Amino acid sequence: MELFKPDFGLIFWMFVAFAILFFVLYKWGWPAIMKGVESRADLIDKGVEYAQNAKEQLDHAREQADKTLAEARKQQADMLREADRMKTQIIDEAREAARKEAAKVMDAAKISIAQERKEAEKQFRNEVSAFALDIATKVVKGDLADKQQQKKLVDSLISDMEKQN
């Protein structure tokens, strides 16, 4: 039963020991513990502040990257539009140049055909005239004695040949 009822002396010396321990802890231990806790709290606050600054910088860097990426995409789209416009312009210019060149070739061909036609007509007339004169000479020698009849015969032969062509 004595275990359940401690003596007054035991309680007194336990109280004295506790008071001395409390005084020592209060005088030297508690300030050291509080200093450690405060330094740890300051370190944690600094870490939180550093993390917030890093987060802000990261957000700012992301915004800058997004802006730069959007600008790059805009420039790319502008370059593609400009290249497409230049391609269309070059194609149109080439078509126009080809059209002009074709027109020049066609005009030159028409002029050449017209000249060759005139030359052929001239040559044809010369040959017809020579042929008519040959016929006239043969006829004159044989049947026609005067110039009036010769001219009439040549004109009728030329008009007949023109009707046939």
DSSP file (Angstrom, degrees, kcal/mol; ACC not computed):
  #  RESIDUE AA STRUCTURE BP1 BP2  ACC     N-H-->O    O-->H-N    N-H-->O    O-->H-N    TCO  KAPPA ALPHA  PHI   PSI    X-CA   Y-CA   Z-CA
    1    1 A M    >>        0   0    0      0, 0.0     3,-1.1     0, 0.0     4,-1.0   0.000 360.0 360.0 360.0 -22.6    0.0    0.0    0.0
    2    2 A E  T 34  +     0   0    0      1,-0.3     5,-0.1     2,-0.2     0, 0.0   0.708 360.0  64.8 -66.6 -18.4    2.9    2.2    0.5
    3    3 A L  T 34 S+     0   0    0      1,-0.2    -1,-0.3     3,-0.1     0, 0.0   0.820 103.1  46.2 -73.7 -29.5    3.4    2.4   -3.2
    4    4 A F  T <4 S+     0   0    0     -3,-1.1    -1,-0.2     1,-0.2    -2,-0.2   0.689 113.0  51.3 -87.4 -17.1    0.1    4.1   -3.6
    5    5 A K  S  < S-     0   0    0     -4,-1.0    -1,-0.2     0, 0.0     2,-0.1  -0.881  78.2-159.7-120.2  97.1    0.7    6.6   -0.8
    6    6 A P        -     0   0    0      0, 0.0    -3,-0.1     0, 0.0     2,-0.1  -0.400  25.0-104.2 -75.1 156.4    4.1    8.4   -1.2
    7    7 A D     >  -     0   0    0      1,-0.1     4,-1.9    -5,-0.1     5,-0.1  -0.332  23.7-116.3 -75.9 159.6    5.7   10.1    1.8
    8    8 A F  H  > S+     0   0    0      1,-0.2     4,-2.7     2,-0.2     5,-0.1   0.874 114.7  55.0 -64.4 -38.4    5.7   13.8    2.3
    9    9 A G  H  > S+     0   0    0      2,-0.2     4,-2.7     1,-0.2     5,-0.2   0.887 106.7  50.6 -63.2 -40.6    9.4   14.0    2.0
   10   10 A L  H  > S+     0   0    0      2,-0.2     4,-2.0     1,-0.2    -1,-0.2   0.917 112.2  46.6 -64.8 -42.9    9.4   12.2   -1.3
   11   11 A I  H  X S+     0   0    0     -4,-1.9     4,-2.2     2,-0.2    -2,-0.2   0.910 112.4  51.5 -65.4 -41.1    6.9   14.6   -2.7
   12   12 A F  H  X S+     0   0    0     -4,-2.7     4,-2.4     1,-0.2    -2,-0.2   0.943 112.7  43.6 -61.6 -49.0    8.8   17.6   -1.3
   13   13 A W  H  X S+     0   0    0     -4,-2.7     4,-2.4     1,-0.2    -1,-0.2   0.828 112.8  52.8 -69.6 -31.2   12.1   16.5   -2.9
   14   14 A M  H  X S+     0   0    0     -4,-2.0     4,-2.3    -5,-0.2    -1,-0.2   0.899 110.6  48.0 -67.7 -39.1   10.4   15.6   -6.2
   15   15 A F  H  X S+     0   0    0     -4,-2.2     4,-2.5     2,-0.2    -2,-0.2   0.910 112.3  48.7 -66.6 -42.0    8.9   19.1   -6.2
   16   16 A V  H  X S+     0   0    0     -4,-2.4     4,-2.6     2,-0.2     5,-0.2   0.923 112.8  47.8 -63.1 -45.3   12.2   20.7   -5.4
   17   17 A A  H  X S+     0   0    0     -4,-2.4     4,-2.6     1,-0.2    -1,-0.2   0.898 112.9  48.8 -63.2 -40.2   13.9   18.7   -8.2
   18   18 A F  H  X S+     0   0    0     -4,-2.3     4,-2.8     2,-0.2    -1,-0.2   0.907 111.1  50.0 -66.7 -40.0   11.2   19.7  -10.6
   19   19 A A  H  X S+     0   0    0     -4,-2.5     4,-2.8     2,-0.2    -2,-0.2   0.911 112.4  47.0 -64.9 -42.2   11.4   23.3   -9.6
   20   20 A I  H  X S+     0   0    0     -4,-2.6     4,-2.8     2,-0.2     5,-0.2   0.937 114.4  47.0 -64.4 -45.7   15.2   23.3  -10.1
   21   21 A L  H  X S+     0   0    0     -4,-2.6     4,-2.7    -5,-0.2    -2,-0.2   0.909 113.6  48.8 -60.9 -41.9   14.8   21.5  -13.5
   22   22 A F  H  X S+     0   0    0     -4,-2.8     4,-2.9     2,-0.2    -2,-0.2   0.915 111.9  48.7 -64.6 -42.6   12.1   24.0  -14.4
   23   23 A F  H  X S+     0   0    0     -4,-2.8     4,-2.6     2,-0.2    -2,-0.2   0.913 113.2  47.1 -63.6 -43.0   14.2   27.0  -13.4
   24   24 A V  H  X>S+     0   0    0     -4,-2.8     4,-2.9     2,-0.2     5,-1.2   0.928 115.8  45.0 -64.4 -45.4   17.3   25.6  -15.4
   25   25 A L  I  <>S+     0   0    0     -4,-2.7     5,-4.6    -5,-0.2    -2,-0.2   0.907 114.6  48.9 -65.0 -40.1   15.1   24.9  -18.4
   26   26 A Y  I  <5S+     0   0    0     -4,-2.9    -2,-0.2    -5,-0.2    -1,-0.2   0.891 117.1  41.5 -66.6 -38.6   13.4   28.3  -18.1
   27   27 A K  I  <5S+     0   0    0     -4,-2.6    -2,-0.2    -5,-0.2    -3,-0.2   0.918 138.5   1.6 -76.9 -45.4   16.7   30.2  -17.8
   28   28 A W  I  X5S+     0   0    0     -4,-2.9     4,-1.0    -5,-0.2    -3,-0.2   0.740 128.9  48.4-117.8 -32.8   18.8   28.4  -20.4
   29   29 A G  I  ><S+     0   0    0     -5,-1.2     4,-2.8     2,-0.2     5,-0.2   0.931 106.3  52.4 -79.1 -47.0   16.8   25.7  -22.2
   30   30 A W  H  ><S+     0   0    0     -5,-4.6     4,-3.0     1,-0.2     5,-0.2   0.916 110.0  47.9 -62.4 -45.5   13.7   27.6  -23.1
   31   31 A P  H  > S+     0   0    0      0, 0.0     4,-2.7     0, 0.0    -1,-0.2   0.897 113.4  49.0 -61.8 -37.8   15.5   30.5  -24.8
   32   32 A A  H  X S+     0   0    0     -4,-1.0     4,-2.3     2,-0.2    -2,-0.2   0.919 113.6  46.1 -66.3 -41.8   17.7   28.1  -26.8
   33   33 A I  H  X S+     0   0    0     -4,-2.8     4,-2.7     2,-0.2    -1,-0.2   0.934 115.0  47.0 -64.6 -45.3   14.6   26.1  -27.8
   34   34 A M  H  X S+     0   0    0     -4,-3.0     4,-3.1    -5,-0.2     5,-0.2   0.890 111.1  52.0 -65.1 -38.3   12.7   29.3  -28.8
   35   35 A K  H  X S+     0   0    0     -4,-2.7     4,-2.6    -5,-0.2    -1,-0.2   0.924 111.8  46.4 -62.9 -43.1   15.7   30.6  -30.7
   36   36 A G  H  X S+     0   0    0     -4,-2.3     4,-2.3     2,-0.2    -2,-0.2   0.906 113.9  48.0 -63.3 -42.4   15.9   27.3  -32.6
   37   37 A V  H  X S+     0   0    0     -4,-2.7     4,-2.6     2,-0.2    -2,-0.2   0.920 113.4  47.7 -65.8 -43.2   12.2   27.4  -33.3
   38   38 A E  H  X S+     0   0    0     -4,-3.1     4,-2.9     2,-0.2    -2,-0.2   0.908 112.5  48.1 -65.2 -41.3   12.3   31.0  -34.4
   39   39 A S  H  X S+     0   0    0     -4,-2.6     4,-2.7    -5,-0.2    -1,-0.2   0.901 112.9  49.0 -64.9 -38.6   15.3   30.4  -36.7
   40   40 A R  H  X S+     0   0    0     -4,-2.3     4,-2.5    -5,-0.2    -2,-0.2   0.909 112.0  48.6 -65.3 -40.5   13.5   27.4  -38.1
   41   41 A A  H  X S+     0   0    0     -4,-2.6     4,-2.9     2,-0.2    -2,-0.2   0.906 112.2  49.0 -65.4 -41.9   10.3   29.5  -38.6
   42   42 A D  H  X S+     0   0    0     -4,-2.9     4,-2.9     2,-0.2    -2,-0.2   0.922 111.3  49.8 -62.2 -43.0   12.4   32.2  -40.3
   43   43 A L  H  X S+     0   0    0     -4,-2.7     4,-2.3     2,-0.2    -2,-0.2   0.908 112.3  47.0 -61.9 -42.0   14.0   29.6  -42.5
   44   44 A I  H  X S+     0   0    0     -4,-2.5     4,-2.7     2,-0.2    -2,-0.2   0.915 112.3  50.3 -66.1 -42.5   10.6   28.2  -43.4
   45   45 A D  H  X S+     0   0    0     -4,-2.9     4,-2.9     1,-0.2    -2,-0.2   0.917 111.6  48.2 -61.6 -42.4    9.3   31.8  -44.1
   46   46 A K  H  X S+     0   0    0     -4,-2.9     4,-2.9     2,-0.2    -1,-0.2   0.898 111.7  50.0 -63.9 -39.7   12.3   32.5  -46.3
   47   47 A G  H  X S+     0   0    0     -4,-2.3     4,-2.6     2,-0.2    -2,-0.2   0.901 111.9  47.6 -63.9 -41.4   11.8   29.2  -48.1
   48   48 A V  H  X S+     0   0    0     -4,-2.7     4,-2.5     2,-0.2    -2,-0.2   0.922 113.6  47.9 -65.4 -43.5    8.1   30.0  -48.7
   49   49 A E  H  X S+     0   0    0     -4,-2.9     4,-2.6     2,-0.2    -2,-0.2   0.913 112.5  48.7 -62.7 -42.5    9.0   33.5  -49.9
   50   50 A Y  H  X S+     0   0    0     -4,-2.9     4,-2.7     1,-0.2    -2,-0.2   0.909 111.6  49.8 -62.8 -41.9   11.7   32.1  -52.2
   51   51 A A  H  X S+     0   0    0     -4,-2.6     4,-2.5     2,-0.2    -2,-0.2   0.890 111.1  49.3 -64.7 -39.5    9.1   29.5  -53.5
   52   52 A Q  H  X S+     0   0    0     -4,-2.5     4,-2.8     2,-0.2    -2,-0.2   0.921 112.3  47.8 -66.0 -42.9    6.6   32.3  -54.1
   53   53 A N  H  X S+     0   0    0     -4,-2.6     4,-2.8     2,-0.2    -2,-0.2   0.919 112.6  49.0 -61.8 -42.8    9.2   34.4  -55.9
   54   54 A A  H  X S+     0   0    0     -4,-2.7     4,-2.6     2,-0.2    -2,-0.2   0.900 111.5  49.7 -63.4 -39.9   10.2   31.4  -58.0
   55   55 A K  H  X S+     0   0    0     -4,-2.5     4,-2.9     2,-0.2    -2,-0.2   0.920 111.6  48.4 -64.7 -43.1    6.5   30.7  -58.8
   56   56 A E  H  X S+     0   0    0     -4,-2.8     4,-2.8     2,-0.2    -2,-0.2   0.918 112.9  47.9 -62.2 -42.9    6.0   34.3  -59.8
   57   57 A Q  H  X S+     0   0    0     -4,-2.8     4,-2.8     2,-0.2    -2,-0.2   0.899 112.2  49.6 -64.5 -39.5    9.1   34.2  -62.0
   58   58 A L  H  X S+     0   0    0     -4,-2.6     4,-2.6     2,-0.2    -2,-0.2   0.916 111.9  48.0 -64.7 -43.2    8.0   30.9  -63.5
   59   59 A D  H  X S+     0   0    0     -4,-2.9     4,-2.5     2,-0.2    -2,-0.2   0.920 113.5  47.9 -62.9 -42.1    4.6   32.4  -64.2
   60   60 A H  H  X S+     0   0    0     -4,-2.8     4,-2.6     2,-0.2    -2,-0.2   0.911 112.0  49.5 -63.8 -42.0    6.2   35.4  -65.8
   61   61 A A  H  X S+     0   0    0     -4,-2.8     4,-2.8     2,-0.2    -2,-0.2   0.892 110.6  50.5 -65.0 -38.2    8.5   33.2  -67.8
   62   62 A R  H  X S+     0   0    0     -4,-2.6     4,-2.9     2,-0.2    -2,-0.2   0.922 110.7  49.1 -64.3 -43.0    5.5   31.2  -69.0
   63   63 A E  H  X S+     0   0    0     -4,-2.5     4,-2.8     2,-0.2    -2,-0.2   0.924 112.9  47.4 -61.2 -43.7    3.7   34.4  -70.0
   64   64 A Q  H  X S+     0   0    0     -4,-2.6     4,-3.0     2,-0.2    -2,-0.2   0.917 112.5  49.2 -63.5 -42.8    6.8   35.6  -71.9
   65   65 A A  H  X S+     0   0    0     -4,-2.8     4,-2.9     2,-0.2    -2,-0.2   0.911 112.0  48.7 -63.4 -41.4    7.2   32.2  -73.6
   66   66 A D  H  X S+     0   0    0     -4,-2.9     4,-2.8     2,-0.2    -2,-0.2   0.920 113.1  47.4 -64.0 -42.5    3.5   32.2  -74.5
   67   67 A K  H  X S+     0   0    0     -4,-2.8     4,-2.6     2,-0.2    -2,-0.2   0.930 114.2  46.8 -62.7 -44.5    3.8   35.8  -75.9
   68   68 A T  H  X S+     0   0    0     -4,-3.0     4,-2.6     2,-0.2    -2,-0.2   0.907 113.5  48.6 -64.0 -41.5    7.0   34.8  -77.8
   69   69 A L  H  X S+     0   0    0     -4,-2.9     4,-2.5    -5,-0.2    -2,-0.2   0.908 112.0  48.8 -65.1 -41.8    5.4   31.7  -79.1
   70   70 A A  H  X S+     0   0    0     -4,-2.8     4,-2.5     2,-0.2    -2,-0.2   0.911 112.6  48.5 -64.0 -41.4    2.3   33.6  -80.2
   71   71 A E  H  X S+     0   0    0     -4,-2.6     4,-2.8     2,-0.2    -2,-0.2   0.909 111.3  50.1 -64.6 -41.5    4.5   36.3  -81.9
   72   72 A A  H  X S+     0   0    0     -4,-2.6     4,-2.6     2,-0.2    -2,-0.2   0.909 111.4  48.4 -63.7 -41.1    6.5   33.5  -83.7
   73   73 A R  H  X S+     0   0    0     -4,-2.5     4,-2.7     2,-0.2    -2,-0.2   0.904 111.6  50.0 -64.9 -40.0    3.3   31.9  -84.9
   74   74 A K  H  X S+     0   0    0     -4,-2.5     4,-2.6     2,-0.2    -2,-0.2   0.926 112.0  47.3 -63.6 -43.9    2.0   35.2  -86.1
   75   75 A Q  H  X S+     0   0    0     -4,-2.8     4,-2.8     2,-0.2    -2,-0.2   0.900 111.5  51.3 -63.6 -40.1    5.2   35.9  -87.9
   76   76 A Q  H  X S+     0   0    0     -4,-2.6     4,-2.6     2,-0.2    -2,-0.2   0.929 111.1  47.5 -62.1 -44.7    5.1   32.4  -89.4
   77   77 A A  H  X S+     0   0    0     -4,-2.7     4,-2.6     2,-0.2    -2,-0.2   0.907 112.6  49.7 -63.5 -40.8    1.5   33.0  -90.6
   78   78 A D  H  X S+     0   0    0     -4,-2.6     4,-2.7     2,-0.2    -2,-0.2   0.919 111.4  49.0 -63.0 -42.7    2.5   36.4  -92.1
   79   79 A M  H  X S+     0   0    0     -4,-2.8     4,-2.9     2,-0.2    -2,-0.2   0.914 111.7  48.7 -63.5 -42.1    5.5   34.8  -93.8
   80   80 A L  H  X S+     0   0    0     -4,-2.6     4,-2.5     2,-0.2    -1,-0.2   0.909 112.4  48.3 -64.9 -40.8    3.3   32.0  -95.3
   81   81 A R  H  X S+     0   0    0     -4,-2.6     4,-2.6     2,-0.2    -2,-0.2   0.921 113.3  47.7 -63.7 -42.3    0.8   34.6  -96.5
   82   82 A E  H  X S+     0   0    0     -4,-2.7     4,-2.8     2,-0.2    -2,-0.2   0.913 112.2  49.2 -64.9 -42.7    3.5   36.7  -98.0
   83   83 A A  H  X S+     0   0    0     -4,-2.9     4,-2.6     2,-0.2    -1,-0.2   0.904 112.1  48.6 -63.4 -40.5    5.0   33.6  -99.7
   84   84 A D  H  X S+     0   0    0     -4,-2.5     4,-2.5     2,-0.2    -2,-0.2   0.907 112.2  49.0 -65.3 -40.9    1.6   32.6 -101.0
   85   85 A R  H  X S+     0   0    0     -4,-2.6     4,-2.5     2,-0.2    -2,-0.2   0.915 112.8  47.3 -63.9 -42.7    1.0   36.1 -102.3
   86   86 A M  H  X S+     0   0    0     -4,-2.8     4,-2.9     2,-0.2    -2,-0.2   0.897 111.1  51.7 -65.5 -39.6    4.4   36.2 -104.0
   87   87 A K  H  X S+     0   0    0     -4,-2.6     4,-2.6     2,-0.2    -2,-0.2   0.936 112.0  46.3 -61.2 -46.0    3.8   32.7 -105.5
   88   88 A T  H  X S+     0   0    0     -4,-2.5     4,-2.7     1,-0.2    -2,-0.2   0.909 113.2  49.5 -62.7 -41.9    0.5   33.9 -106.9
   89   89 A Q  H  X S+     0   0    0     -4,-2.5     4,-2.7     2,-0.2    -2,-0.2   0.918 111.7  48.1 -64.4 -43.3    2.1   37.1 -108.2
   90   90 A I  H  X S+     0   0    0     -4,-2.9     4,-2.6     2,-0.2    -2,-0.2   0.913 112.7  48.8 -64.1 -42.4    5.0   35.2 -109.9
   91   91 A I  H  X S+     0   0    0     -4,-2.6     4,-2.6    -5,-0.2    -2,-0.2   0.927 112.6  48.1 -63.6 -43.7    2.5   32.7 -111.5
   92   92 A D  H  X S+     0   0    0     -4,-2.7     4,-2.6     1,-0.2    -2,-0.2   0.912 112.4  49.0 -63.2 -41.7    0.4   35.6 -112.7
   93   93 A E  H  X S+     0   0    0     -4,-2.7     4,-2.7     2,-0.2    -1,-0.2   0.907 111.8  49.0 -63.6 -41.1    3.4   37.4 -114.1
   94   94 A A  H  X S+     0   0    0     -4,-2.6     4,-2.6     2,-0.2    -2,-0.2   0.905 111.8  49.2 -65.4 -40.4    4.6   34.2 -115.8
   95   95 A R  H  X S+     0   0    0     -4,-2.6     4,-2.8     2,-0.2    -2,-0.2   0.930 112.4  47.7 -62.9 -44.4    1.1   33.6 -117.3
   96   96 A E  H  X S+     0   0    0     -4,-2.6     4,-2.7     2,-0.2    -2,-0.2   0.915 112.6  48.8 -63.7 -42.3    1.0   37.2 -118.6
   97   97 A A  H  X S+     0   0    0     -4,-2.7     4,-2.7     2,-0.2    -1,-0.2   0.912 112.9  48.0 -63.7 -41.1    4.5   36.9 -120.1
   98   98 A A  H  X S+     0   0    0     -4,-2.6     4,-2.8     2,-0.2    -2,-0.2   0.899 111.2  51.1 -65.5 -39.4    3.5   33.6 -121.7
   99   99 A R  H  X S+     0   0    0     -4,-2.8     4,-2.4     2,-0.2    -2,-0.2   0.927 112.3  46.1 -62.7 -44.3    0.3   35.2 -123.0
  100  100 A K  H  X S+     0   0    0     -4,-2.7     4,-2.5     2,-0.2    -2,-0.2   0.913 113.3  49.2 -64.4 -42.4    2.3   38.2 -124.5
  101  101 A E  H  X S+     0   0    0     -4,-2.7     4,-2.6     2,-0.2    -2,-0.2   0.911 111.4  49.5 -64.3 -41.2    4.9   35.9 -126.0
  102  102 A A  H  X S+     0   0    0     -4,-2.8     4,-2.9     2,-0.2    -1,-0.2   0.900 110.5  50.7 -63.9 -39.8    2.2   33.7 -127.5
  103  103 A A  H  X S+     0   0    0     -4,-2.4     4,-2.9     2,-0.2    -2,-0.2   0.906 110.7  49.2 -63.8 -40.7    0.5   36.8 -128.9
  104  104 A K  H  X S+     0   0    0     -4,-2.5     4,-2.8     2,-0.2    -2,-0.2   0.927 112.7  47.2 -63.0 -44.3    3.8   38.0 -130.4
  105  105 A V  H  X S+     0   0    0     -4,-2.6     4,-2.7     2,-0.2    -2,-0.2   0.917 113.4  48.4 -63.5 -42.5    4.4   34.5 -132.0
  106  106 A M  H  X S+     0   0    0     -4,-2.9     4,-2.8     2,-0.2    -2,-0.2   0.919 113.0  47.7 -64.5 -42.5    0.8   34.5 -133.3
  107  107 A D  H  X S+     0   0    0     -4,-2.9     4,-2.8     2,-0.2     5,-0.2   0.924 113.1  48.3 -62.8 -43.4    1.2   38.0 -134.8
  108  108 A A  H  X S+     0   0    0     -4,-2.8     4,-2.7     1,-0.2    -2,-0.2   0.902 112.7  48.7 -63.5 -39.7    4.5   37.1 -136.3
  109  109 A A  H  X S+     0   0    0     -4,-2.7     4,-3.0     2,-0.2    -2,-0.2   0.908 111.5  49.4 -66.3 -40.9    2.9   33.9 -137.8
  110  110 A K  H  X S+     0   0    0     -4,-2.8     4,-2.8     2,-0.2    -2,-0.2   0.927 113.3  46.4 -63.7 -43.4    0.0   35.9 -139.1
  111  111 A I  H  X S+     0   0    0     -4,-2.8     4,-2.7     2,-0.2    -2,-0.2   0.925 113.9  48.5 -63.6 -43.5    2.3   38.4 -140.7
  112  112 A S  H  X S+     0   0    0     -4,-2.7     4,-2.8    -5,-0.2     5,-0.2   0.916 112.7  47.9 -62.7 -43.3    4.5   35.7 -142.1
  113  113 A I  H  X S+     0   0    0     -4,-3.0     4,-2.6     2,-0.2    -2,-0.2   0.917 112.1  49.9 -63.8 -42.4    1.5   33.8 -143.5
  114  114 A A  H  X S+     0   0    0     -4,-2.8     4,-2.6     2,-0.2    -2,-0.2   0.916 112.7  46.9 -62.9 -42.5    0.1   37.0 -145.0
  115  115 A Q  H  X S+     0   0    0     -4,-2.7     4,-2.8     2,-0.2    -2,-0.2   0.929 113.6  47.3 -65.1 -44.2    3.5   37.8 -146.7
  116  116 A E  H  X S+     0   0    0     -4,-2.8     4,-2.9     1,-0.2    -2,-0.2   0.887 111.7  51.8 -64.6 -36.6    3.8   34.2 -148.0
  117  117 A R  H  X S+     0   0    0     -4,-2.6     4,-3.1    -5,-0.2    -2,-0.2   0.933 110.8  47.1 -63.8 -45.3    0.3   34.4 -149.3
  118  118 A K  H  X S+     0   0    0     -4,-2.6     4,-2.8     2,-0.2    -2,-0.2   0.919 113.9  48.1 -62.1 -42.4    1.0   37.7 -151.1
  119  119 A E  H  X S+     0   0    0     -4,-2.8     4,-3.1     2,-0.2    -2,-0.2   0.911 112.6  48.5 -63.9 -40.7    4.2   36.2 -152.5
  120  120 A A  H  X S+     0   0    0     -4,-2.9     4,-3.4     2,-0.2    -2,-0.2   0.923 112.7  48.0 -64.8 -43.2    2.3   33.1 -153.6
  121  121 A E  H  X S+     0   0    0     -4,-3.1     4,-2.9     2,-0.2    -2,-0.2   0.918 113.8  47.6 -61.7 -41.8   -0.4   35.1 -155.2
  122  122 A K  H  X S+     0   0    0     -4,-2.8     4,-2.7     2,-0.2    -2,-0.2   0.930 114.5  45.5 -64.1 -45.2    2.2   37.2 -156.9
  123  123 A Q  H  X S+     0   0    0     -4,-3.1     4,-2.9     2,-0.2     5,-0.2   0.923 113.1  51.1 -63.7 -42.4    4.1   34.2 -158.1
  124  124 A F  H  X S+     0   0    0     -4,-3.4     4,-2.9     1,-0.2    -2,-0.2   0.922 111.1  47.8 -60.4 -44.6    0.8   32.6 -159.1
  125  125 A R  H  X S+     0   0    0     -4,-2.9     4,-3.3     2,-0.2    -1,-0.2   0.913 112.0  50.2 -62.1 -42.2   -0.2   35.7 -161.1
  126  126 A N  H  X S+     0   0    0     -4,-2.7     4,-2.8     2,-0.2    -2,-0.2   0.928 113.1  45.5 -62.3 -43.1    3.3   35.7 -162.7
  127  127 A E  H  X S+     0   0    0     -4,-2.9     4,-3.2     2,-0.2    -2,-0.2   0.916 114.5  48.1 -66.1 -41.5    3.0   32.1 -163.7
  128  128 A V  H  X S+     0   0    0     -4,-2.9     4,-3.5    -5,-0.2     5,-0.2   0.924 112.8  48.8 -63.0 -43.2   -0.6   32.6 -165.0
  129  129 A S  H  X S+     0   0    0     -4,-3.3     4,-2.9     2,-0.2    -2,-0.2   0.931 113.4  46.6 -62.2 -43.6    0.6   35.6 -166.9
  130  130 A A  H  X S+     0   0    0     -4,-2.8     4,-2.5     2,-0.2    -2,-0.2   0.922 114.9  47.1 -64.1 -42.6    3.5   33.7 -168.4
  131  131 A F  H  X S+     0   0    0     -4,-3.2     4,-2.7     2,-0.2    -2,-0.2   0.919 113.3  48.4 -64.0 -42.3    1.3   30.8 -169.2
  132  132 A A  H  X S+     0   0    0     -4,-3.5     4,-3.3     1,-0.2    -2,-0.2   0.898 111.1  50.2 -64.2 -39.7   -1.3   33.1 -170.7
  133  133 A L  H  X S+     0   0    0     -4,-2.9     4,-3.0    -5,-0.2    -1,-0.2   0.896 109.9  51.0 -66.5 -37.5    1.4   34.8 -172.7
  134  134 A D  H  X S+     0   0    0     -4,-2.5     4,-2.4     2,-0.2    -2,-0.2   0.941 113.8  44.2 -62.5 -45.1    2.6   31.4 -173.9
  135  135 A I  H  X S+     0   0    0     -4,-2.7     4,-3.2     1,-0.2     5,-0.2   0.933 114.4  49.8 -63.2 -43.6   -0.8   30.5 -175.0
  136  136 A A  H  X S+     0   0    0     -4,-3.3     4,-3.8     1,-0.2     5,-0.3   0.895 109.3  51.8 -63.1 -39.3   -1.4   33.9 -176.5
  137  137 A T  H  X S+     0   0    0     -4,-3.0     4,-2.5     2,-0.2    -1,-0.2   0.936 112.7  45.1 -63.8 -43.3    1.8   33.6 -178.4
  138  138 A K  H  X S+     0   0    0     -4,-2.4     4,-1.5     2,-0.2    -2,-0.2   0.919 117.7  43.9 -65.1 -42.0    0.8   30.2 -179.7
  139  139 A V  H  X>S+     0   0    0     -4,-3.2     4,-3.2     2,-0.2     5,-1.6   0.911 112.3  53.0 -69.0 -40.7   -2.6   31.4 -180.6
  140  140 A V  H  <5S+     0   0    0     -4,-3.8    -2,-0.2     1,-0.3    -1,-0.2   0.920 107.8  51.4 -61.8 -42.3   -1.3   34.7 -182.0
  141  141 A K  H  <5S+     0   0    0     -4,-2.5    -1,-0.3    -5,-0.3    -2,-0.2   0.889 124.8  27.3 -63.0 -34.1    0.9   32.8 -184.2
  142  142 A G  H  <5S-     0   0    0     -4,-1.5    -2,-0.2    -5,-0.2    -3,-0.2   0.952 137.2  -0.3 -93.3 -59.9   -1.9   30.7 -185.4
  143  143 A D  T  <5S+     0   0    0     -4,-3.2     2,-0.5    -5,-0.2    -3,-0.2   0.847 108.1  68.6-107.1 -41.3   -5.2   32.5 -185.2
  144  144 A L      < +     0   0    0     -5,-1.6    -1,-0.1    -8,-0.2     3,-0.0  -0.691  40.6 167.9 -95.4 131.5   -5.1   36.0 -183.9
  145  145 A A        +     0   0    0     -2,-0.5     2,-0.2    -3,-0.0    -1,-0.2   0.728  58.8  60.9-109.5 -30.8   -3.5   38.7 -185.8
  146  146 A D  S  > S-     0   0    0      1,-0.1     4,-1.2     4,-0.0     3,-0.1  -0.632  77.6-123.9-103.5 163.4   -4.4   41.8 -184.0
  147  147 A K  H  > S+     0   0    0     -2,-0.2     4,-2.7     1,-0.2     5,-0.2   0.805 104.2  64.4 -72.2 -32.8   -3.7   43.0 -180.5
  148  148 A Q  H  > S+     0   0    0      1,-0.2     4,-1.9     2,-0.2    -1,-0.2   0.913 105.5  43.8 -60.4 -45.6   -7.4   43.5 -179.5
  149  149 A Q  H  > S+     0   0    0      2,-0.2     4,-2.1     1,-0.2    -1,-0.2   0.855 112.4  53.6 -69.5 -36.4   -8.2   39.9 -179.9
  150  150 A Q  H  X S+     0   0    0     -4,-1.2     4,-2.4     2,-0.2    -2,-0.2   0.934 110.2  46.6 -63.9 -46.3   -5.0   38.8 -178.1
  151  151 A K  H  X S+     0   0    0     -4,-2.7     4,-2.4     1,-0.2     5,-0.2   0.899 111.2  51.5 -64.4 -41.5   -5.9   41.0 -175.1
  152  152 A K  H  X S+     0   0    0     -4,-1.9     4,-2.0    -5,-0.2    -1,-0.2   0.904 110.8  48.5 -61.6 -43.3   -9.5   39.8 -175.0
  153  153 A L  H  X S+     0   0    0     -4,-2.1     4,-1.9     2,-0.2    -2,-0.2   0.917 111.5  49.0 -64.9 -44.5   -8.3   36.2 -175.0
  154  154 A V  H  X S+     0   0    0     -4,-2.4     4,-2.4     1,-0.2    -2,-0.2   0.919 111.3  50.0 -63.5 -44.6   -5.7   36.8 -172.2
  155  155 A D  H  X S+     0   0    0     -4,-2.4     4,-2.4     1,-0.2     5,-0.2   0.901 110.3  49.5 -62.3 -41.5   -8.3   38.6 -170.0
  156  156 A S  H  X S+     0   0    0     -4,-2.0     4,-1.8    -5,-0.2    -1,-0.2   0.878 111.3  49.8 -67.2 -35.9  -10.8   35.8 -170.4
  157  157 A L  H  X S+     0   0    0     -4,-1.9     4,-2.1     2,-0.2    -2,-0.2   0.910 111.7  48.0 -68.1 -41.6   -8.1   33.1 -169.5
  158  158 A I  H  X S+     0   0    0     -4,-2.4     4,-2.2     2,-0.2    -2,-0.2   0.920 111.7  49.0 -65.6 -44.0   -7.1   35.0 -166.4
  159  159 A S  H  X S+     0   0    0     -4,-2.4     4,-1.8     1,-0.2    -1,-0.2   0.877 110.2  52.3 -65.9 -35.6  -10.6   35.5 -165.2
  160  160 A D  H  X S+     0   0    0     -4,-1.8     4,-1.6    -5,-0.2    -1,-0.2   0.918 110.3  47.9 -63.3 -42.7  -11.3   31.8 -165.7
  161  161 A M  H  X S+     0   0    0     -4,-2.1     4,-1.6     1,-0.2    -2,-0.2   0.871 109.9  51.9 -67.6 -36.6   -8.3   30.9 -163.6
  162  162 A E  H  < S+     0   0    0     -4,-2.2    -1,-0.2     1,-0.2    -2,-0.2   0.876 107.8  52.8 -67.5 -36.4   -9.3   33.2 -160.8
  163  163 A K  H  < S+     0   0    0     -4,-1.8    -1,-0.2     1,-0.2    -2,-0.2   0.865 107.8  51.2 -65.6 -36.1  -12.7   31.7 -160.7
  164  164 A Q  H  <        0   0    0     -4,-1.6    -1,-0.2     1,-0.2    -2,-0.2   0.854 360.0 360.0 -71.0 -33.8  -11.2   28.3 -160.4
  165  165 A N     <        0   0    0     -4,-1.6    -1,-0.2    -5,-0.1    -2,-0.2   0.438 360.0 360.0 -89.0 360.0   -9.0   29.3 -157.5
